[in-house]
Amino acid sequence: MNNEVQDGVRASQNEKVKGHLVSGKTITPLEALSLYGCLRLGARIWDLRRKHGLPVVTEIVKGEQGKHYAKYSIPQEKPAGIVT
């Protein structure tokens, strides 16, 4: 795969993952693979943080079978004047 095609695939996956996170959802590597065909979610998260300035938060989760994996999210800001 040449660099031009690679950059297009990368940009497309970045936009899909960005849209997912900005909508308030979390995403895991298995979800990214299933939903968007993204094998390297960590690399896409790096792009979103470094190149797009998004405040993506990583939570390490322990799964049912004892395996650890990352779950990514973007903190949702509360509207001004709302107290919870």
NORWO-V903177 format. One record per residue. N is the residue number from 1. PSI is psi in radians with two decimals (* if undefined). NEAR is the number of other C-alpha atoms within 12 Angstrom. D_CENTER is the distance of its C-alpha to the mean C-alpha in Angstrom with 1 decimal. Layout:
n:N psi:PSI near:NEAR d_center:D_CENTER
n:N psi:PSI near:NEAR d_center:D_CENTER
//
This chain:
n:1 psi:2.23 near:8 d_center:23.8
n:2 psi:2.94 near:8 d_center:24.7
n:3 psi:-0.64 near:10 d_center:22.6
n:4 psi:-0.77 near:10 d_center:22.7
n:5 psi:-0.75 near:11 d_center:21.3
n:6 psi:-0.77 near:12 d_center:18.6
n:7 psi:-0.66 near:15 d_center:17.6
n:8 psi:-0.75 near:14 d_center:17.6
n:9 psi:-0.79 near:21 d_center:15.4
n:10 psi:-0.81 near:27 d_center:12.8
n:11 psi:-0.73 near:23 d_center:13.1
n:12 psi:-0.80 near:19 d_center:12.8
n:13 psi:-0.69 near:29 d_center:9.6
n:14 psi:-0.80 near:33 d_center:8.2
n:15 psi:-0.69 near:21 d_center:9.8
n:16 psi:-0.81 near:25 d_center:8.8
n:17 psi:-0.71 near:41 d_center:5.0
n:18 psi:-0.83 near:35 d_center:6.3
n:19 psi:-0.71 near:20 d_center:8.9
n:20 psi:-0.86 near:24 d_center:7.3
n:21 psi:-0.74 near:30 d_center:5.9
n:22 psi:-0.47 near:23 d_center:9.2
n:23 psi:-0.05 near:15 d_center:11.2
n:24 psi:0.05 near:17 d_center:10.9
n:25 psi:2.78 near:21 d_center:9.2
n:26 psi:2.88 near:26 d_center:7.4
n:27 psi:2.48 near:37 d_center:5.7
n:28 psi:2.88 near:33 d_center:7.5
n:29 psi:-0.69 near:28 d_center:8.5
n:30 psi:-0.66 near:20 d_center:11.4
n:31 psi:-0.74 near:22 d_center:9.8
n:32 psi:-0.69 near:30 d_center:7.8
n:33 psi:-0.82 near:19 d_center:11.3
n:34 psi:-0.79 near:13 d_center:13.2
n:35 psi:-0.69 near:17 d_center:11.7
n:36 psi:0.04 near:26 d_center:11.0
n:37 psi:0.46 near:19 d_center:12.9
n:38 psi:1.92 near:27 d_center:10.2
n:39 psi:-0.42 near:20 d_center:11.9
n:40 psi:1.15 near:22 d_center:10.2
n:41 psi:-0.69 near:32 d_center:6.5
n:42 psi:-0.65 near:27 d_center:7.7
n:43 psi:-0.68 near:20 d_center:9.3
n:44 psi:-0.67 near:35 d_center:6.8
n:45 psi:-0.72 near:39 d_center:5.1
n:46 psi:-0.82 near:23 d_center:8.9
n:47 psi:-0.80 near:25 d_center:9.7
n:48 psi:-0.62 near:30 d_center:7.8
n:49 psi:-0.90 near:23 d_center:9.6
n:50 psi:-0.73 near:14 d_center:12.8
n:51 psi:-0.45 near:15 d_center:13.5
n:52 psi:-0.11 near:16 d_center:12.2
n:53 psi:0.41 near:13 d_center:12.8
n:54 psi:2.42 near:24 d_center:10.0
n:55 psi:1.15 near:22 d_center:10.5
n:56 psi:2.28 near:31 d_center:7.3
n:57 psi:2.42 near:23 d_center:9.0
n:58 psi:2.26 near:23 d_center:9.1
n:59 psi:2.23 near:17 d_center:11.5
n:60 psi:2.14 near:17 d_center:13.5
n:61 psi:2.47 near:17 d_center:14.9
n:62 psi:2.07 near:12 d_center:18.2
n:63 psi:3.06 near:12 d_center:18.5
n:64 psi:-0.56 near:8 d_center:21.7
n:65 psi:0.32 near:8 d_center:23.1
n:66 psi:-0.01 near:9 d_center:22.5
n:67 psi:2.52 near:10 d_center:19.6
n:68 psi:2.50 near:14 d_center:16.8
n:69 psi:2.85 near:21 d_center:13.1
n:70 psi:2.49 near:24 d_center:9.9
n:71 psi:2.16 near:26 d_center:8.2
n:72 psi:2.56 near:35 d_center:5.4
n:73 psi:2.90 near:28 d_center:6.6
n:74 psi:2.15 near:27 d_center:8.5
n:75 psi:2.33 near:18 d_center:12.2
n:76 psi:2.21 near:16 d_center:14.3
n:77 psi:2.46 near:11 d_center:17.5
n:78 psi:2.48 near:9 d_center:20.7
n:79 psi:2.56 near:8 d_center:23.3
n:80 psi:2.44 near:7 d_center:26.1
n:81 psi:-0.11 near:7 d_center:29.1
n:82 psi:2.18 near:7 d_center:27.4
n:83 psi:2.27 near:6 d_center:28.3
n:84 psi:* near:6 d_center:27.1
//
